[in-house]
Amino acid sequence: MKLSEITTGTAAGYLRLEDGEYDENLLAAVMQAARSYIEHYTGLSAAELDRYEDVSIAFLVLCQDLYDNRTMYPDTRYAANANRVVSSILDLHARNLL
């Protein structure tokens, strides 16, 4: 599945949320934050990210973390505590690593 194809319904399913159990606007905001984080982390555009289906899993994991914790981590703090699977997937596609 491409990153651009993931809907709030798809994300809600991954987060195991039933219809009516979640605020769609909150979930959409979480998805936008996760998408932005991935774009900045990798240096890839949204169109470029669609080439890599494994990024969708990293995206859903980030959505789950942001939704469950209801906290935004500054990039430096999150990087120190990031899920290793997410970091590994994003590192495969990152262009801006030093």
WONOR-V830578 format. One record per pair of residues at least 12 apart in sequence whose C-alpha atoms are under 6 Angstrom apart, sorted by the first residue. I is the first residue (numbers start at 1). J is the second residue. Records with the same first field share a line. If there is no record, write none. Layout:
I=J + J
This chain:
1=53
2=50 + 53
3=50 + 56
15=64
30=63
31=63
34=62 + 63
42=94 + 95
43=95 + 96
58=86
